[in-house]
């Protein structure tokens, strides 16, 4: 909910502090800055009002896994999915819930167990199928079926009768009731303060039943040929290269948009930065150190980039079922052995040290947390002794990390810290697909670098999927640490139902402290996002929840820029 999101003031203050840190650390690199103009190559036409037209292009560093909104659970796939699909609810740029396919936010019963939505009339999918309450119900039933295998099932566990339906013991979910053509009611077994957030996730996005049936329910085809009711229709996918989308003329909430959206896959950060500075792509998310320093040094670019704290956490996840990590003292030793400031300094300020699961923007985070994980090599050695290893671990722990030079360089920093206290580590770089498959299996991977970005702005979204025992499965486990703690489960269950904001925050504060203490993860850093855009790209701003470009329009025709275009910025 919006109350759990950082205030505008907090977000605005963080940017300048990060800039100062970057500039302070950047002198060594300035001599190596790429050559070329210190200003954008193109500017816009100066249209006084938003206009349709043009092609908007951006890059991502990996493959899109799927275009099925009921299956996707990664930020790269979300960027494409949110062009094609809409949900009943969404978030505005500040993280407030808003109605999209629904006429308004739902009517909610006094006990918080019944939610009634009224849909907008006249909405159609890209294939012409009308959106009705029955279509919404069918789509949610498809997502919540065990045959679909949606990772979003846990978000809807409070729906009355959902467990029986999921297991094939019932034909319908009792708690999803179609009242008439445009009205749908959801009934819960107990109050759940996160249900509206669940209805804003991609898992709840309606898909076209007619299209689903034309494809014979083939999961592969559905994942590669989506049909939704969003602002852009899917056009094509050259796998591993690019995806393209076209403006949907009959969109239910028309606004100025590009004619075409092109998403380039598998483009490394250095190539992306060079293409952006050359004017070949329209937005840049992230940049290597040298390029980042270029933008910070250029007065002309300053109106067109931001540094914003991301609501996310990164660290080392430890499989609590596999020795020696089944011993809490070994896990605490790992958490205490790592110098987080060394890592964030290496990242030139694009990260803030972490020592607890909840990011600063969420209720429950506490900068003075008693169980905060901090750098303390002597304590790490004491914890190893308590675990029965006064001379260090006899065998190395295998740690999986991502592909590429960046993940390895960061890993070598904490690897050195761990070995200094007697915890030998063997690094193994693995492909993204392998990582996803194997880390979600029981007793498969000892330890691995991991991260979590929020699905919605609420502390439950970090603690429930990552650390509740309900999120453990033999395969495709969300709780990839396979960590179990009955007391934590109780606190998280009470937190989801608690309606009093202060009591709810206290429950999550206690849960946050338990996770930091038991160390199923060594929490390392909270990331800071870098975004830059071309001067002719309009209506772009970093979103509190999503990373996407569905709201932009292009000020065309663009023209070559001259230094005079940026005189005011230089002054």
C-alpha positions in Angstrom: 0.0 0.0 0.0 1.1 3.6 -0.4 1.7 4.0 3.3 4.6 1.6 3.1 6.3 3.3 0.2 9.1 5.9 0.7 7.9 9.5 0.7 8.7 11.8 -2.2 11.0 13.7 0.2 12.9 10.6 1.1 13.4 9.6 -2.5 14.5 13.1 -3.6 17.0 13.4 -0.7 18.6 10.0 -1.6 19.6 11.0 -5.1 21.9 13.9 -4.3 23.6 11.9 -1.6 24.3 9.1 -4.0 25.7 11.6 -6.6 28.1 13.0 -4.0 29.3 9.5 -3.2 29.8 8.7 -6.9 31.7 11.9 -7.5 33.9 11.5 -4.5 34.9 8.0 -5.7 35.2 8.8 -9.4 38.4 10.7 -9.8 40.4 7.7 -10.7 38.1 6.8 -13.6 37.6 10.3 -15.2 40.7 10.0 -17.3 39.1 6.9 -18.9 35.8 8.4 -19.8 34.6 7.6 -23.4 35.3 10.2 -25.9 32.6 12.1 -27.7 30.1 14.9 -27.2 29.2 15.7 -23.6 25.6 16.3 -24.6 22.8 14.3 -26.2 23.0 13.9 -29.9 19.3 14.6 -30.5 16.6 16.8 -29.1 12.8 16.9 -29.7 10.7 19.0 -31.9 9.0 21.0 -29.1 5.5 19.8 -29.6 3.2 21.6 -27.1 1.0 18.6 -26.6 1.6 14.9 -26.5 1.5 13.1 -29.9 1.3 9.6 -31.2 4.0 8.2 -33.4 7.5 6.9 -33.7 9.4 3.8 -32.5 10.6 3.6 -28.9 13.6 1.3 -28.3 15.3 0.0 -25.2 17.6 -2.9 -24.1 17.6 -5.6 -21.4 20.6 -7.6 -20.4 19.1 -11.1 -20.7 16.4 -13.1 -22.4 12.7 -12.6 -21.8 11.6 -15.9 -20.2 7.9 -15.8 -20.9 5.0 -13.5 -22.0 2.5 -15.5 -20.0 1.5 -13.1 -17.1 0.4 -16.0 -15.0 3.8 -17.6 -15.1 6.3 -14.7 -15.3 8.1 -13.8 -12.1 11.0 -11.6 -13.2 11.5 -8.0 -13.9 12.7 -8.5 -17.5 9.6 -10.4 -18.6 7.4 -7.9 -16.7 8.6 -5.1 -19.0 7.1 -6.8 -22.0 4.0 -8.2 -20.3 2.9 -4.8 -19.0 2.8 -3.5 -22.5 0.3 -6.2 -23.6 -1.8 -6.6 -20.5 -3.8 -4.6 -17.9 -5.1 -5.6 -14.5 -8.2 -4.6 -12.6 -5.8 -2.6 -10.4 -2.4 -1.0 -10.8 -0.1 1.5 -9.2 0.5 5.1 -10.0 4.2 6.2 -10.2 4.2 6.9 -6.5 3.0 3.4 -5.6 -0.6 4.2 -4.9 -3.2 1.7 -5.9 -5.4 2.8 -8.8 -8.3 1.3 -10.8 -7.5 0.3 -14.5 -9.9 -2.3 -15.9 -12.1 -1.7 -12.9 -14.3 1.4 -12.7 -12.9 2.3 -9.3 -11.3 0.7 -6.2 -13.5 -2.1 -4.9 -16.2 -2.0 -2.3 -14.8 -3.7 0.8 -17.0 -5.2 3.6 -16.6 -4.0 7.1 -14.8 -7.2 8.2 -12.3 -6.9 5.3 -13.3 -10.3 3.8 -15.4 -9.3 0.7 -14.2 -7.2 -2.3 -16.7 -6.2 -5.0 -15.3 -4.9 -8.3 -17.3 -3.3 -11.1 -15.5 -3.5 -14.5 -15.5 -0.7 -17.1 -17.9 -1.4 -19.9 -16.8 -1.8 -23.5 -13.2 -3.1 -22.9 -11.9 -5.5 -25.5 -8.9 -7.7 -25.8 -6.6 -7.3 -28.8 -8.5 -10.1 -30.6 -11.9 -8.5 -30.1 -13.1 -10.6 -27.1 -15.1 -8.5 -24.7 -13.8 -8.3 -21.1 -16.5 -9.4 -18.7 -16.6 -10.6 -15.1 -16.9 -14.1 -16.4 -13.6 -13.6 -18.4 -11.9 -12.3 -15.3 -13.1 -15.3 -13.3 -12.0 -17.7 -16.0 -8.6 -16.1 -16.2 -8.0 -16.3 -12.4 -9.2 -19.9 -12.3 -6.6 -20.7 -15.0 -3.9 -19.0 -13.0 -4.8 -20.7 -9.7 -5.0 -24.2 -11.2 -2.2 -26.5 -10.1 -1.8 -27.5 -13.8 -0.7 -24.0 -14.6 1.9 -23.9 -11.9 1.7 -20.2 -11.3 4.1 -18.9 -8.6 1.4 -16.3 -7.9 -0.8 -18.9 -6.2 0.4 -18.0 -2.7 -0.7 -14.4 -3.0 -4.3 -15.6 -3.3 -4.3 -18.2 -0.6 -7.0 -16.4 1.4 -9.6 -16.9 -1.3 -12.4 -19.1 0.0 -12.1 -22.6 -1.5 -8.9 -21.9 -3.5 -6.9 -24.8 -1.9 -9.5 -27.4 -2.9 -9.6 -26.0 -6.4 -5.9 -25.9 -6.7 -5.6 -29.5 -5.7 -8.3 -30.6 -8.2 -10.9 -31.3 -5.4 -13.4 -28.7 -6.6 -14.4 -27.4 -10.1 -14.6 -23.8 -9.1 -13.2 -21.4 -6.4 -16.1 -20.6 -4.0 -14.6 -17.2 -3.3 -14.8 -16.0 -6.9 -18.4 -15.0 -7.6 -19.7 -13.5 -10.9 -22.7 -11.3 -9.9 -23.5 -10.0 -13.4 -21.8 -9.2 -16.7 -19.5 -6.5 -15.2 -19.5 -7.3 -11.5 -17.3 -9.8 -9.7 -17.0 -10.5 -6.0 -14.1 -12.0 -4.1 -14.7 -13.7 -0.7 -11.8 -14.5 1.7 -11.7 -16.9 4.6 -10.0 -14.2 6.7 -9.0 -10.6 6.5 -5.9 -10.2 4.3 -4.4 -6.7 4.0 -2.4 -7.7 0.9 -5.3 -9.0 -1.3 -5.6 -5.7 -3.2 -1.9 -5.8 -3.8 -2.2 -9.3 -5.2 -4.9 -8.0 -7.5 -2.4 -5.5 -8.9 0.2 -8.1 -9.7 0.7 -9.5 -13.2 -0.6 -12.9 -12.0 -4.1 -11.4 -11.9 -4.0 -9.9 -15.4 -6.8 -11.3 -17.6 -5.8 -13.1 -20.7 -8.1 -13.8 -23.7 -9.9 -17.1 -23.3 -10.8 -17.2 -27.0 -7.1 -16.9 -27.9 -6.2 -19.5 -25.2 -8.7 -21.9 -26.8 -7.5 -21.2 -30.4 -4.0 -22.2 -29.2 -5.4 -25.4 -27.6 -4.2 -24.3 -24.2 -0.6 -24.9 -25.4 1.6 -23.3 -22.7 4.5 -22.8 -25.0 2.4 -21.0 -27.6 0.6 -18.9 -25.0 3.9 -17.9 -23.5 5.2 -16.7 -26.9 2.0 -15.2 -28.5 0.2 -13.2 -25.8 -3.2 -11.4 -26.2 -4.2 -9.0 -23.5 -6.2 -5.8 -23.1 -3.2 -3.4 -22.6 -2.0 -0.4 -24.5 0.1 -2.3 -27.0 -0.5 -5.5 -29.0 2.1 -8.1 -29.4 3.7 -8.1 -32.9 6.6 -10.5 -33.0 9.5 -12.1 -31.1 12.8 -12.9 -32.7 14.0 -15.1 -29.8 17.1 -13.9 -28.1 17.2 -10.8 -30.3 14.1 -8.5 -29.9 10.4 -8.3 -29.2 8.1 -5.8 -30.9 4.7 -4.4 -30.0 2.3 -2.0 -31.8 -0.1 0.6 -30.4 -3.5 -0.8 -29.7 -5.9 1.7 -31.3 -9.0 0.6 -29.3 -7.3 0.8 -25.9 -9.9 1.6 -23.3 -7.9 4.6 -21.9 -6.3 6.2 -24.9 -3.3 8.5 -24.5 -0.4 9.5 -26.7 2.0 6.6 -27.4 4.6 5.5 -29.9 3.5 3.5 -32.9 5.9 0.7 -32.1 7.8 -0.5 -29.0 11.0 -2.5 -29.6 12.7 -4.4 -26.7 16.2 -5.7 -27.5 17.3 -8.7 -25.6 20.8 -9.8 -24.4 22.5 -6.5 -24.7 25.3 -6.0 -22.2 25.5 -2.8 -20.2 28.5 -1.4 -22.0 27.0 -1.9 -25.4 23.7 -0.4 -24.2 25.4 2.7 -22.8 27.3 3.2 -26.1 24.1 2.8 -28.2 22.3 5.2 -25.9 24.9 7.9 -26.2 24.9 7.4 -29.9 21.1 8.0 -30.0 20.3 4.5 -31.2 18.1 3.6 -28.1 15.8 5.9 -26.2 16.4 5.0 -22.6 19.2 3.5 -20.5 18.7 1.5 -17.3 22.0 1.0 -15.6 25.5 1.8 -16.9 29.1 0.6 -16.3 31.2 2.8 -14.0 33.0 4.8 -16.7 29.8 5.6 -18.5 28.0 6.5 -15.3 30.7 8.9 -14.4 30.4 10.5 -17.8 26.7 11.3 -17.2 27.5 12.7 -13.7 30.2 14.9 -15.2 28.0 16.2 -18.0 25.9 19.2 -17.2 23.9 18.7 -20.4 22.7 15.3 -19.4 21.7 16.1 -15.8 18.0 16.9 -16.6 17.7 13.5 -18.3 18.9 11.0 -15.7 18.0 10.0 -12.1 19.5 7.9 -9.3 16.7 6.4 -7.2 16.9 3.8 -4.4 15.3 0.6 -5.5 12.9 -1.3 -3.2 15.0 -4.4 -3.4 17.6 -6.4 -1.5 20.6 -8.5 -2.6 22.6 -11.0 -0.6 23.8 -14.6 -0.3 21.0 -17.1 0.2 21.9 -20.2 2.2 20.1 -23.5 2.0 19.2 -24.3 5.6 18.7 -28.0 4.8 22.2 -28.6 3.6 25.2 -28.8 5.9 27.0 -26.9 7.2 24.4 -24.2 6.6 21.8 -26.1 8.5 23.7 -24.8 11.6 22.5 -21.2 12.5 26.0 -20.4 13.9 27.6 -21.1 10.5 25.1 -18.8 8.8 25.7 -16.1 11.4 29.4 -16.4 10.8 29.0 -15.9 7.1 26.8 -12.8 7.7 29.3 -11.3 10.1 32.4 -12.0 8.0 31.4 -9.8 5.0 32.4 -6.1 4.8 29.5 -4.6 3.0 31.0 -1.2 2.6 33.8 -2.7 0.5 31.1 -4.0 -1.9 29.2 -0.8 -2.1 32.4 1.2 -2.6 33.3 -1.1 -5.5 29.8 -0.4 -6.9 30.6 3.4 -6.8 27.6 4.2 -4.7 25.0 2.3 -6.8 24.2 0.3 -3.6 23.6 1.0 0.1 24.9 -1.5 2.7 22.2 -3.9 4.0 22.0 -6.0 7.1 18.3 -6.9 7.3 15.7 -8.2 4.8 13.4 -5.2 4.6 14.6 -2.2 2.6 14.4 1.3 4.2 11.3 2.3 2.3 9.1 -0.4 4.0 7.5 -0.5 7.4 9.4 -2.9 9.7 12.9 -1.7 8.6 15.0 -0.5 11.5 18.4 1.2 11.1 19.1 0.5 14.8 17.9 -3.2 14.6 19.4 -5.1 17.5 20.0 -8.2 15.3 21.3 -6.2 12.4 23.9 -8.1 10.4 27.2 -6.1 10.5 30.8 -6.7 9.6 32.5 -8.3 12.7 35.2 -10.8 11.8 35.9 -11.7 15.5 32.2 -12.5 16.0 32.3 -14.6 12.8 35.1 -16.7 14.3 33.2 -17.1 17.6 30.1 -18.3 15.7 32.2 -20.8 13.8 33.6 -22.1 17.2 30.1 -22.4 18.5 29.3 -24.5 15.5 32.2 -26.8 16.3 34.7 -25.3 13.8 37.2 -23.4 15.9 39.8 -23.8 13.1 37.4 -23.0 10.3 35.3 -25.1 7.9 37.2 -28.2 6.7 35.6 -28.1 3.2 34.7 -25.2 0.9 31.1 -24.1 0.4 30.1 -24.1 -3.3 28.4 -20.7 -4.1 26.6 -20.2 -7.3 26.9 -16.7 -8.9 25.6 -15.1 -12.1 27.4 -15.1 -15.4 29.8 -12.3 -16.5 32.6 -10.3 -15.1 30.5 -8.0 -12.8 29.1 -10.8 -10.6 32.5 -12.5 -10.3 34.3 -9.3 -9.3 31.7 -8.7 -6.5 31.9 -12.3 -5.4 35.6 -12.2 -5.1 35.3 -9.4 -2.6 33.1 -11.4 -0.2 34.9 -14.6 -1.0 38.1 -12.9 0.4 36.2 -11.8 3.5 34.9 -15.3 4.2 38.2 -17.1 3.7 39.9 -14.6 6.1 37.8 -16.0 9.0 38.1 -19.7 7.9 35.2 -20.2 5.5 36.6 -21.4 2.2 34.4 -20.8 -0.9 34.3 -22.3 -4.3 32.6 -20.0 -6.9 30.5 -21.5 -9.7 29.1 -19.3 -12.4 25.9 -20.6 -13.9 23.4 -19.6 -16.6 20.2 -17.8 -15.5 17.9 -20.6 -16.5 20.0 -23.2 -14.6 20.1 -21.0 -11.6 16.3 -20.6 -11.5 15.6 -24.3 -11.9 18.2 -25.6 -9.5 18.1 -23.2 -6.6 14.3 -23.8 -6.3 14.9 -27.6 -5.7 15.3 -29.2 -2.3 18.9 -29.9 -1.2 20.3 -28.9 -4.5 22.5 -25.7 -4.1 24.3 -24.9 -0.9 24.6 -21.1 -1.3 24.0 -18.6 -4.1 23.9 -14.9 -4.8 20.3 -13.8 -4.8 18.1 -10.7 -4.9 14.5 -9.8 -4.5 12.6 -6.8 -5.9 9.1 -6.1 -4.7 6.0 -7.2 -6.4 4.0 -4.7 -4.4 5.0 -2.1 -1.7 4.4 -4.1 1.5 6.7 -5.8 3.9 4.8 -9.1 3.5 6.0 -9.2 -0.1 9.6 -9.6 1.1 9.2 -11.8 4.1 6.4 -14.2 3.0 7.7 -15.6 -0.3 11.4 -15.6 0.9 11.1 -17.0 4.4 7.6 -18.3 5.2 7.5 -22.1 5.4 4.4 -22.1 3.3 6.6 -20.9 0.4 8.7 -24.0 0.4 8.1 -26.6 -2.4 10.1 -29.6 -3.6 10.6 -27.7 -6.9 10.0 -24.1 -7.9 10.3 -23.0 -4.3 9.9 -19.3 -3.6 11.6 -19.8 -0.2 14.9 -20.9 -1.8 16.7 -21.0 1.5 14.3 -23.7 2.7 14.2 -21.9 6.0 11.6 -22.8 8.6 10.6 -21.0 11.8 7.1 -21.5 13.3 7.4 -18.2 15.3 8.1 -16.3 12.1 5.2 -18.0 10.3 2.9 -17.0 13.1 4.0 -13.3 12.9 3.7 -13.2 9.1 0.2 -14.8 9.2 -0.9 -12.2 11.8 0.6 -9.4 9.9 -1.3 -10.2 6.7 -4.6 -10.1 8.7 -3.9 -7.1 11.0 -5.9 -4.0 10.1 -4.3 -1.6 12.7 -1.3 0.0 10.9 0.8 0.4 14.1 0.2 -3.2 15.3 0.9 -4.4 11.8 4.2 -2.5 11.6 5.2 -4.0 15.0 4.6 -7.5 13.8 6.8 -7.0 10.7 9.5 -5.3 12.8 9.7 -8.4 14.9 9.6 -10.7 11.9 12.4 -8.7 10.3 14.5 -9.0 13.4 14.1 -12.8 13.5 15.2 -13.2 9.9 18.2 -11.0 10.4 19.1 -13.1 13.5 18.7 -16.5 11.9 20.5 -15.5 8.8 19.0 -17.6 6.0 20.5 -14.9 3.9 23.6 -12.8 4.5 22.0 -9.4 3.5 24.6 -7.4 1.5 23.1 -4.3 -0.2 20.1 -2.4 -1.4 20.5 -1.3 -5.0 20.3 2.2 -6.4 18.8 2.5 -9.9 20.3 4.6 -12.7 18.0 5.7 -15.5 18.7 8.1 -18.4 16.5 9.1 -21.3 16.8 11.0 -24.5 15.6 14.7 -24.4 12.8 13.8 -26.9 11.4 11.1 -24.7 8.5 12.5 -22.7 6.5 11.5 -19.7 9.2 9.2 -18.4 9.9 8.9 -14.7 11.1 6.1 -12.5 8.1 4.1 -11.2 7.7 3.1 -7.5 6.9 -0.5 -8.4 7.5 -1.3 -12.1 10.3 -0.9 -14.5 8.5 -0.2 -17.8 7.9 2.4 -20.5 4.2 2.1 -21.2 3.5 5.8 -20.5 6.1 7.5 -22.7 5.6 9.5 -25.9 8.1 10.8 -28.4 8.5 14.5 -29.3 9.1 13.9 -33.0 10.6 14.6 -35.4 13.8 14.7 -33.4 16.6 16.9 -34.7 20.4 16.9 -34.2 21.4 18.7 -31.1 23.9 21.5 -30.8 25.8 22.8 -27.8 23.5 25.8 -27.7 20.6 23.6 -26.9 22.2 22.9 -23.5 23.6 26.3 -22.6 21.0 26.8 -19.9 21.9 23.5 -18.3 25.6 24.5 -18.3 24.8 27.8 -16.6 
